[in-house]
Amino acid sequence: MDPLVAHQRAQDVFAGVLAAVTPQQMGAPTPCTEWTVGDLIGHVIGGNERVLLRAGLRSEPAACWPADLIEAHRATAAAAHQVFAAPDGMTIMFGLPIGPVPGSTFVWIRTVDALAHGWDLATSTGQSTDLDPELASYLLAESRRRATEALRGPGKAFGDPQPCDEARPTADQLAAFLGRQVS
């Protein structure tokens, strides 16, 4: 799958799940135990915004997002996508906490982040976790190839792989591979 198509689809999945979140659910816990639903949404929006910061298009985060989180996600997802879709978007180097990576790696990180946190959000708010099976399958294969032990553990991008029945939706399998408990 083309990385740009995957990125857009993951952002679209997250947006679809986000659209069904109610204000009463914002304080609910998530599979990311340090975050509430509201925190998780802020993390994804902030992650999209960090693409602009890492690309040098902004020197600091926006002072605030629109009160409408759906609009804030839409705007930041579109802006991040434009960075990756630029002629040099897949080849320029981005300085990340894990070290410098090319855009082709950063777009994978942001794509996995959007779909995995879409799964977290769906789980936390009682929505279906059967999220874009084709995209989830692609990201599971890519994650098996790219998610090295150096990226796993406390304070790192991913937890240790957890068990998951292969009959479960592929997004559940991806979540388990990334360290989520799938029930």
N, CA and C of each residue as an Amber inpcrd file, in Angstrom:
protein
   549
   0.8530000  -1.1780000   0.0000000   0.0000000   0.0000000   0.0000000
   0.8960000   1.2380000   0.0000000   0.5080000   2.2080000  -0.7430000
   1.2490000   3.4610000  -0.7830000   1.2090000   4.0990000   0.6110000
   2.3570000   4.5290000   1.1430000   2.3810000   5.1080000   2.4940000
   1.4790000   6.3320000   2.6660000   1.3410000   7.1360000   1.6270000
   0.4700000   8.3060000   1.7260000  -1.0080000   7.9020000   1.7840000
  -1.3590000   6.8930000   1.0180000  -2.7350000   6.3790000   1.0640000
  -3.0010000   5.7950000   2.4560000  -2.0420000   5.0320000   2.9710000
  -2.1940000   4.4390000   4.3000000  -2.3600000   5.5280000   5.3590000
  -1.5430000   6.5820000   5.2730000  -1.6340000   7.6720000   6.2390000
  -3.0090000   8.3240000   6.1920000  -3.4910000   8.6220000   5.0020000
  -4.8020000   9.2580000   4.8820000  -5.8980000   8.3450000   5.4270000
  -5.8230000   7.0720000   5.1050000  -6.8540000   6.1370000   5.5760000
  -6.8300000   6.0190000   7.0950000  -5.6360000   5.9840000   7.6970000
  -5.5570000   5.8920000   9.1590000  -6.1440000   7.1410000   9.8060000
  -5.8510000   8.2940000   9.2370000  -6.4170000   9.5370000   9.7700000
  -7.9430000   9.5440000   9.6010000  -8.4250000   9.0060000   8.4900000
  -9.8680000   8.9210000   8.2580000 -10.5330000   7.9750000   9.2570000
  -9.8730000   6.8500000   9.5560000 -10.4090000   5.9190000  10.5490000
 -10.5070000   6.6160000  11.9010000  -9.4170000   7.2890000  12.2940000
  -9.4380000   7.9870000  13.5760000 -10.5760000   9.0080000  13.6010000
 -10.7350000   9.7580000  12.5190000 -11.7970000  10.7720000  12.4460000
 -13.1780000  10.1390000  12.5890000 -13.3660000   8.9850000  11.9630000
 -14.6530000   8.3030000  12.0640000 -14.9750000   7.8600000  13.4800000
 -13.9750000   7.3400000  14.1790000 -14.1770000   6.9310000  15.5690000
 -14.4000000   8.1700000  16.4320000 -13.5970000   9.1980000  16.2190000
 -13.7080000  10.4420000  16.9800000 -15.1150000  11.0440000  16.8490000
 -15.7000000  10.9580000  15.6770000 -17.0140000  11.5520000  15.4380000
 -18.0970000  10.9490000  16.3280000 -17.8970000   9.7400000  16.8240000
 -18.9010000   9.0800000  17.6670000 -18.6250000   9.2270000  19.1620000
 -17.5690000   9.9430000  19.5280000 -17.2430000  10.1510000  20.9430000
 -18.1420000  11.2540000  21.4940000 -18.7090000  10.9880000  22.6640000
 -19.5750000  11.9830000  23.2920000 -18.7910000  12.7820000  24.3340000
 -19.2450000  13.9770000  24.6570000 -18.5680000  14.7610000  25.6960000
 -18.4740000  14.0210000  27.0380000 -19.4610000  13.1970000  27.3370000
 -19.4550000  12.4500000  28.5900000 -18.3460000  11.3910000  28.6370000
 -17.8000000  11.0190000  27.5010000 -16.7620000   9.9860000  27.4490000
 -15.3430000  10.5470000  27.5520000 -15.1770000  11.8480000  27.5500000
 -13.8470000  12.4540000  27.4950000 -12.9580000  12.0750000  28.6820000
 -13.5070000  11.8160000  29.8320000 -12.7120000  11.4510000  31.0030000
 -12.5530000   9.9580000  31.1950000 -13.1020000   9.1490000  30.2800000
 -13.0370000   7.6920000  30.4150000 -11.6050000   7.1950000  30.2350000
 -11.2730000   6.0810000  30.9020000  -9.9340000   5.5040000  30.7430000
  -9.7750000   4.8810000  29.3560000  -8.5180000   4.6920000  28.9540000
  -8.2020000   4.0740000  27.6570000  -7.2080000   2.9390000  27.8750000
  -6.9640000   2.1210000  26.8600000  -5.9240000   1.0980000  26.9670000
  -4.5270000   1.6940000  27.2210000  -4.3280000   2.9420000  26.8750000
  -3.1000000   3.6690000  27.2220000  -3.3590000   4.2260000  28.6180000
  -2.9870000   3.4720000  29.6450000  -3.4480000   3.7180000  31.0100000
  -3.1250000   5.1040000  31.5460000  -2.1480000   5.7730000  30.9710000
  -1.8120000   7.1110000  31.4580000  -2.7130000   8.1940000  30.8580000
  -3.5860000   7.8310000  29.9280000  -4.4160000   8.8080000  29.2370000
  -5.9040000   8.5050000  29.3690000  -6.6730000   9.5790000  29.4580000
  -8.1260000   9.4790000  29.3180000  -8.4530000   9.5740000  27.8240000
  -9.7250000   9.4310000  27.5100000 -10.1510000   9.6060000  26.1180000
  -9.7300000  10.9820000  25.6050000  -9.9590000  12.0170000  26.4010000
  -9.5810000  13.3700000  25.9810000  -8.0840000  13.5180000  25.7760000
  -7.3000000  12.9130000  26.6730000  -5.8430000  12.9610000  26.5280000
  -5.3940000  12.2720000  25.2490000  -5.9990000  11.1250000  24.9610000
  -5.6270000  10.3600000  23.7710000  -5.9350000  11.1510000  22.5010000
  -7.0880000  11.7880000  22.4740000  -7.4400000  12.6200000  21.3200000
  -6.4200000  13.7500000  21.1700000  -6.0800000  14.3890000  22.2790000
  -5.0730000  15.4500000  22.2470000  -3.7220000  14.9510000  21.7770000
  -3.3660000  13.7120000  22.1440000  -2.0930000  13.1340000  21.7070000
  -2.0620000  12.9810000  20.1800000  -3.1370000  12.4950000  19.6020000
  -3.1610000  12.3000000  18.1440000  -3.1330000  13.6470000  17.4290000
  -3.9230000  14.5970000  17.8950000  -3.9120000  15.9280000  17.2850000
  -2.5250000  16.5470000  17.4440000  -1.9480000  16.4450000  18.6410000
  -0.6090000  16.9840000  18.8800000   0.4470000  16.2860000  18.0400000
   0.3000000  14.9820000  17.8430000   1.2470000  14.2390000  16.9980000
   1.2060000  14.7180000  15.5630000   0.0110000  15.0040000  15.0790000
  -0.1000000  15.5580000  13.7250000   0.5870000  16.9140000  13.6560000
   0.3790000  17.7130000  14.6820000   0.9920000  19.0390000  14.7120000
   2.5250000  18.9420000  14.7910000   3.0280000  17.9320000  15.4990000
   4.4870000  17.7770000  15.6050000   5.1400000  17.4810000  14.2600000
   4.3900000  16.9580000  13.3070000   4.9440000  16.7710000  11.9600000
   5.3770000  18.1310000  11.4160000   4.5330000  19.1360000  11.6050000
   4.8640000  20.4860000  11.1260000   6.0750000  21.0450000  11.8780000
   6.1250000  20.8150000  13.1710000   7.2640000  21.2870000  13.9640000
   8.5510000  20.6120000  13.5060000   8.5180000  19.3060000  13.3410000
   9.7150000  18.5510000  12.9300000  10.1460000  18.9020000  11.5150000
   9.1960000  19.3480000  10.6930000   9.5210000  19.7490000   9.3210000
  10.0250000  21.1960000   9.2670000  10.0090000  21.8730000  10.4100000
  10.4700000  23.2570000  10.4550000   9.4630000  24.2550000   9.9140000
   8.2020000  23.8520000   9.7770000   7.1690000  24.7450000   9.2550000
   6.5280000  25.5760000  10.3540000   6.7670000  25.1830000  11.5900000
   6.3340000  25.9450000  12.7620000   7.4490000  25.8810000  13.7800000
   7.5680000  26.9120000  14.5870000   8.6100000  26.9060000  15.6090000
   8.0550000  26.4990000  16.9670000   6.7420000  26.5410000  17.1060000
   6.1170000  26.1170000  18.3570000   4.7100000  25.6280000  18.0650000
   4.1470000  24.8070000  18.9620000   2.7850000  24.3140000  18.7300000
   1.7780000  25.4600000  18.7040000   0.6510000  25.2000000  18.1030000
  -0.4280000  26.1920000  18.0920000  -0.8070000  26.5150000  19.5290000
  -1.1520000  27.7660000  19.7750000  -1.5180000  28.1890000  21.1280000
  -2.7340000  27.4210000  21.6360000  -3.6620000  27.1490000  20.7410000
  -4.8200000  26.3280000  21.1030000  -5.4370000  25.8020000  19.8190000
  -6.1760000  24.7280000  19.9800000  -6.8920000  24.1460000  18.8500000
  -8.3170000  24.6630000  18.8650000  -9.0020000  24.4830000  17.7570000
 -10.4250000  24.8370000  17.7770000 -11.1380000  24.0440000  18.8760000
 -12.1830000  24.6280000  19.4380000 -12.9440000  23.9320000  20.4830000
 -13.5240000  22.6300000  19.9430000 -13.7780000  22.5870000  18.6730000
 -14.3070000  21.3930000  18.0170000 -13.1430000  20.4480000  17.7280000
 -13.0410000  19.3780000  18.4890000 -11.9250000  18.4420000  18.3170000
 -11.9550000  17.7490000  16.9630000 -13.1210000  17.5680000  16.4030000
 -13.2050000  16.9640000  15.0650000 -12.5290000  17.8810000  14.0530000
 -12.7910000  19.1610000  14.1550000 -12.1560000  20.1310000  13.2540000
 -10.6590000  20.2220000  13.5310000 -10.2690000  20.2060000  14.7870000
  -8.8400000  20.2590000  15.1350000  -8.1190000  19.0480000  14.5470000
  -8.7270000  17.8750000  14.6440000  -8.0940000  16.6910000  14.0580000
  -8.0260000  16.8180000  12.5470000  -9.1210000  17.2320000  11.9400000
  -9.1450000  17.3510000  10.4750000  -8.0480000  18.2920000   9.9910000
  -7.9360000  19.4430000  10.6160000  -6.9550000  20.4390000  10.1880000
  -5.5200000  19.9520000  10.3860000  -5.2320000  19.3580000  11.5400000
  -3.8580000  18.9050000  11.7840000  -3.5100000  17.6830000  10.9420000
  -4.4720000  16.8090000  10.7150000  -4.2130000  15.6310000   9.8720000
  -3.9180000  16.0650000   8.4370000  -4.6970000  17.0270000   7.9390000
  -4.4730000  17.5240000   6.5760000  -3.1140000  18.2060000   6.4610000
  -2.7490000  18.9910000   7.4620000  -1.4530000  19.6830000   7.4280000
  -0.2990000  18.6810000   7.4780000  -0.4020000  17.6790000   8.3300000
   0.6520000  16.6540000   8.3950000   0.7460000  15.9090000   7.0680000
  -0.4100000  15.5990000   6.4920000  -0.4170000  14.8720000   5.2230000
   0.2700000  15.6820000   4.1210000   0.0600000  16.9850000   4.1210000
   0.7150000  17.8410000   3.1200000   2.2310000  17.7830000   3.2500000
   2.7300000  17.7150000   4.4760000   4.1810000  17.6060000   4.6840000
   4.6940000  16.3250000   4.0430000   4.0330000  15.2130000   4.3240000
   4.4890000  13.9410000   3.7830000   4.2970000  13.8420000   2.2720000
   3.2790000  14.5140000   1.7430000   2.9900000  14.4520000   0.3060000
   3.8450000  15.4090000  -0.5250000   4.6160000  16.2760000   0.1250000
   5.4970000  17.1940000  -0.6070000   6.4950000  16.3810000  -1.4290000
   7.0580000  16.9700000  -2.4790000   7.9900000  16.2250000  -3.3290000
   9.1210000  15.5290000  -2.5580000   9.5990000  16.1390000  -1.4800000
  10.6780000  15.5160000  -0.7060000  10.1760000  14.9310000   0.6170000
   8.8570000  14.8140000   0.7730000   8.2620000  14.3830000   2.0340000
   8.6760000  13.0140000   2.5230000   9.0070000  12.1180000   1.6110000
   9.4020000  10.7620000   2.0130000  10.9070000  10.6370000   2.2360000
  11.6630000  11.6160000   1.7720000  13.1230000  11.4990000   1.8560000
  13.7840000  12.4480000   2.8430000  13.1330000  13.5750000   3.1530000
  13.7770000  14.4980000   4.0910000  13.8980000  13.8250000   5.4570000
  14.8720000  14.2530000   6.2160000  15.1130000  13.6780000   7.5340000
  14.3830000  14.5050000   8.5920000  13.7650000  13.7920000   9.5140000
  13.0650000  14.3980000  10.6370000  13.7900000  14.0010000  11.9120000
  14.0810000  14.9670000  12.7530000  14.7040000  14.6790000  14.0390000
  13.6400000  14.2780000  15.0480000  13.6290000  13.0100000  15.4180000
  12.6670000  12.4920000  16.3890000  13.4050000  12.0770000  17.6570000
  12.6880000  11.8730000  18.7510000  13.3430000  11.4150000  19.9750000
  14.1210000  10.1000000  19.7990000  13.7170000   9.2760000  18.8380000
  14.4370000   8.0120000  18.5920000  15.6420000   8.2170000  17.6770000
  15.8260000   9.4450000  17.1920000  16.9230000   9.7610000  16.2800000
  16.3750000  10.2400000  14.9520000  17.2640000  10.6280000  14.0300000
  16.8010000  11.1080000  12.7260000  16.2330000   9.9620000  11.8880000
  15.0860000  10.2310000  11.2640000  14.4540000   9.2350000  10.3960000
  13.9770000   9.9200000   9.1230000  13.9570000   9.1870000   8.0140000
  13.4120000   9.7640000   6.7840000  11.8820000   9.8510000   6.8690000
  11.3230000  10.6840000   6.0240000   9.8750000  10.8330000   5.9820000
   9.1520000   9.5140000   5.7930000   9.7490000   8.5850000   5.0530000
   9.1000000   7.2860000   4.8320000   8.9200000   6.5130000   6.1350000
   9.8050000   6.7250000   7.0920000   9.6580000   6.0880000   8.4090000
   8.7050000   6.8950000   9.2810000   8.8240000   8.2080000   9.2370000
   7.9670000   9.0540000  10.0600000   6.5030000   8.8930000   9.6610000
   6.2100000   8.7790000   8.3730000   4.8250000   8.6110000   7.9510000
   4.2860000   7.2750000   8.4600000   5.1220000   6.2300000   8.5040000
   4.6910000   4.9430000   9.0620000   4.3670000   5.1160000  10.5490000
   5.2260000   5.8110000  11.2780000   4.9950000   6.0290000  12.7110000
   3.6670000   6.7560000  12.9260000   3.4420000   7.8120000  12.1690000
   2.2000000   8.5800000  12.3240000   0.9810000   7.7700000  11.8920000
   1.1420000   6.9160000  10.8820000   0.0340000   6.0860000  10.4080000
  -0.3350000   5.0470000  11.4530000   0.6740000   4.3630000  11.9930000
   0.4220000   3.3880000  13.0520000  -0.2010000   4.0850000  14.2520000
   0.3100000   5.2520000  14.6000000  -0.2100000   5.9950000  15.7400000
  -1.6950000   6.3090000  15.5560000  -2.0750000   6.7820000  14.3950000
  -3.4720000   7.1440000  14.1510000  -4.3820000   5.9240000  14.2130000
  -3.9790000   4.8110000  13.5970000  -4.8470000   3.6340000  13.6150000
  -4.8630000   2.9900000  14.9930000  -3.7110000   2.8540000  15.6270000
  -3.6660000   2.2270000  16.9580000  -4.4800000   3.0440000  17.9630000
  -4.3460000   4.3640000  17.9050000  -5.1210000   5.1770000  18.8370000
  -6.5900000   5.2620000  18.4330000  -6.8980000   5.0620000  17.1610000
  -8.2870000   4.8960000  16.7590000  -8.8670000   3.6400000  17.4060000
  -8.0560000   2.5770000  17.4540000  -8.4690000   1.3440000  18.1220000
  -8.6580000   1.6000000  19.6180000  -7.7120000   2.3070000  20.2380000
  -7.8350000   2.6340000  21.6610000  -9.1260000   3.4150000  21.9180000
  -9.3850000   4.3920000  21.0790000 -10.5690000   5.2340000  21.2300000
 -11.8430000   4.4090000  21.0420000 -11.8610000   3.5500000  20.0370000
 -13.0230000   2.6850000  19.8030000 -13.2570000   1.7670000  21.0010000
 -12.1860000   1.1820000  21.5120000 -12.2970000   0.2910000  22.6700000
 -12.8580000   1.0370000  23.8670000 -12.3650000   2.2350000  24.1040000
 -12.7470000   3.0280000  25.2750000 -14.1730000   3.5410000  25.2170000
 -14.7070000   3.6810000  24.0240000 -16.0330000   4.2830000  23.8700000
 -17.0790000   3.2900000  23.3680000 -16.7520000   2.0030000  23.4010000
 -17.7160000   0.9680000  23.0520000 -18.0280000   0.8550000  21.5760000
 -17.1050000   1.2860000  20.7230000 -17.3060000   1.1810000  19.2780000
 -16.6380000  -0.0810000  18.7380000 -16.9700000  -0.4500000  17.5320000
 -16.3460000  -1.5940000  16.8800000 -14.8550000  -1.3440000  16.6900000
 -14.0650000  -2.3890000  16.9150000 -12.6190000  -2.2940000  16.6730000
 -12.2270000  -2.9320000  15.3440000 -13.1910000  -3.2810000  14.5430000
 -12.9130000  -3.8530000  13.2240000 -12.6940000  -2.6850000  12.2580000
 -11.5070000  -2.0870000  12.3660000 -11.1820000  -0.8470000  11.6730000
 -10.3680000  -1.1060000  10.4120000 -10.8960000  -0.7700000   9.2650000
 -10.2140000  -0.8560000   7.9700000  -9.2960000  -2.0710000   7.9000000
  -9.8670000  -3.2650000   7.7160000  -9.0690000  -4.4950000   7.7330000
  -7.8780000  -4.5000000   6.7650000  -8.0390000  -3.9200000   5.5850000
  -6.9210000  -3.8970000   4.6300000  -5.7690000  -3.0460000   5.1690000
  -6.0790000  -1.8830000   5.7020000  -5.0640000  -1.0180000   6.2810000
  -4.4330000  -1.6820000   7.5000000  -5.2360000  -2.2530000   8.3610000
  -4.7150000  -2.9180000   9.5580000  -3.7750000  -4.0600000   9.1780000
  -4.1050000  -4.8070000   8.1450000  -3.2470000  -5.9010000   7.6870000
  -1.9080000  -5.3670000   7.1830000  -1.9620000  -4.3040000   6.4100000
  -0.7320000  -3.6730000   5.9170000   0.1250000  -3.1940000   7.0850000
  -0.4960000  -2.5110000   8.0530000   0.2650000  -1.9750000   9.1780000
   0.7860000  -3.0780000  10.0950000   0.0500000  -4.1610000  10.2240000
   0.5420000  -5.2810000  11.0230000   1.7920000  -5.8680000  10.3780000
   1.7710000  -6.0720000   9.0660000   2.9490000  -6.5950000   8.3700000
   4.1240000  -5.6260000   8.4890000   3.8720000  -4.3360000   8.2810000
   4.9430000  -3.3330000   8.4000000   5.4680000  -3.2540000   9.8320000
   4.5730000  -3.3420000  10.7920000   4.9950000  -3.2710000  12.1960000
   5.8250000  -4.4820000  12.5830000   5.4750000  -5.6340000  12.0840000
   6.2790000  -6.8320000  12.3600000   7.6940000  -6.6590000  11.8160000
   7.8140000  -5.9370000  10.7340000   9.1150000  -5.7040000  10.1140000
   9.8720000  -4.5660000  10.8140000   9.1730000  -3.5270000  11.2450000
   9.8290000  -2.3090000  11.7270000   9.8900000  -2.1400000  13.2480000
   8.9580000  -2.7340000  13.9810000   8.8790000  -2.5100000  15.4320000
   9.8970000  -3.3900000  16.1530000  11.1170000  -2.9220000  16.1670000
  12.2140000  -3.6710000  16.7780000  12.1290000  -3.6160000  18.3020000
  12.9040000  -4.4530000  18.9490000  12.9490000  -4.4700000  20.4120000
  13.3700000  -3.1170000  20.9720000  14.1760000  -2.3640000  20.2310000
  14.6200000  -1.0450000  20.7000000  13.4510000  -0.0710000  20.8470000
  12.3380000  -0.3410000  20.1760000  11.1700000   0.5280000  20.2490000
  10.1370000   0.0550000  21.2700000  10.4440000  -1.0500000  21.9800000
   9.4770000  -1.6420000  22.9140000   9.9070000  -1.4740000  24.3570000
   8.9280000  -1.2980000  25.2200000   9.1900000  -1.2570000  26.6480000
   8.6850000   0.0250000  27.2760000   8.8350000   0.1430000  28.6000000
   8.3520000   1.3320000  29.3100000   8.9610000   2.6180000  28.7460000
   8.0950000   3.5940000  28.5020000   8.5430000   4.8780000  27.9900000
   8.8770000   4.8790000  26.5090000   8.6320000   3.7740000  25.8360000
   8.9360000   3.6870000  24.4000000   7.6410000   3.6160000  23.6030000
   7.7740000   3.5660000  22.2920000   6.6090000   3.6330000  21.4080000
   5.6510000   2.4540000  21.5750000   6.1860000   1.2630000  21.8200000
   5.3460000   0.0680000  21.8470000   5.6200000  -0.7710000  23.0900000
   4.5860000  -1.4880000  23.5200000   4.7460000  -2.4550000  24.5950000
   5.1420000  -3.7960000  24.0200000   5.2610000  -4.7700000  24.8820000
   5.5550000  -6.1290000  24.4260000   4.3200000  -6.7190000  23.7610000
   4.5160000  -7.5220000  22.7100000   3.3610000  -8.1370000  22.0480000
   2.5230000  -8.9430000  23.0420000   1.2170000  -8.8630000  22.8640000
   0.2700000  -9.5750000  23.7120000  -0.4460000 -10.6330000  22.8830000
  -0.9850000 -11.6500000  23.5460000  -1.7020000 -12.6820000  22.7960000
  -2.9810000 -12.1430000  22.1710000  -3.2970000 -12.6900000  21.0080000
  -4.5340000 -12.3040000  20.3210000  -4.9110000 -13.4300000  19.3660000
  -6.1140000 -13.8920000  19.4690000  -6.6200000 -14.9410000  18.5970000
  -6.6020000 -14.4490000  17.1540000  -6.1000000 -15.2570000  16.2520000
  -6.0240000 -14.8680000  14.8390000  -7.3860000 -14.7320000  14.1840000
  -8.4370000 -15.1810000  14.8570000  -9.7900000 -15.0210000  14.3240000
 -10.3460000 -13.6200000  14.6160000  -9.6610000 -12.8720000  15.4640000
 -10.0820000 -11.5100000  15.7970000  -9.8490000 -10.5880000  14.6000000
 -10.5240000  -9.4400000  14.5700000 -10.2650000  -8.4760000  13.4870000
  -8.7680000  -8.1150000  13.4460000  -8.2930000  -7.7990000  12.2630000
  -6.8670000  -7.4960000  12.0880000  -6.4390000  -6.2910000  12.9210000
  -7.3040000  -5.3170000  13.1180000  -6.9440000  -4.1780000  13.9630000
  -6.7100000  -4.6230000  15.4040000  -7.4600000  -5.6230000  15.8750000
  -7.2150000  -6.1890000  17.2080000  -5.8390000  -6.8480000  17.2470000
  -5.5030000  -7.5780000  16.1940000  -4.1980000  -8.2400000  16.1380000
  -3.0700000  -7.2080000  16.1360000  -3.2620000  -6.1220000  15.4060000
  -2.2590000  -5.0540000  15.3870000  -2.1220000  -4.4530000  16.7800000
  -3.2360000  -4.1620000  17.4210000  -3.2040000  -3.5850000  18.7710000
  -2.4390000  -4.5060000  19.7290000  -2.7060000  -5.7950000  19.6510000
  -2.0030000  -6.7530000  20.5190000  -0.5210000  -6.7900000  20.1960000
  -0.1740000  -6.7560000  18.9280000   1.2400000  -6.7590000  18.5460000
   1.9660000  -5.5220000  19.0850000   1.2400000  -4.4160000  19.1750000
   1.8230000  -3.1700000  19.6690000   1.8100000  -3.0710000  21.1930000
   1.2380000  -4.0920000  21.8630000   1.3000000  -4.1600000  23.3140000
  -0.0080000  -3.9730000  24.0500000  -1.1200000  -3.8590000  23.3130000
  -2.4190000  -3.6840000  23.9820000  -2.9970000  -5.0290000  24.3960000
  -3.7210000  -5.0180000  25.5160000  -4.4880000  -6.1770000  25.9500000
  -5.7820000  -6.2000000  25.1290000  -6.0040000  -7.2780000  24.4130000
  -7.2120000  -7.4160000  23.6060000  -8.0820000  -8.4710000  24.2700000
  -9.2950000  -8.0790000  24.6340000 -10.1730000  -9.0500000  25.3170000
 -11.2350000  -9.5900000  24.3970000
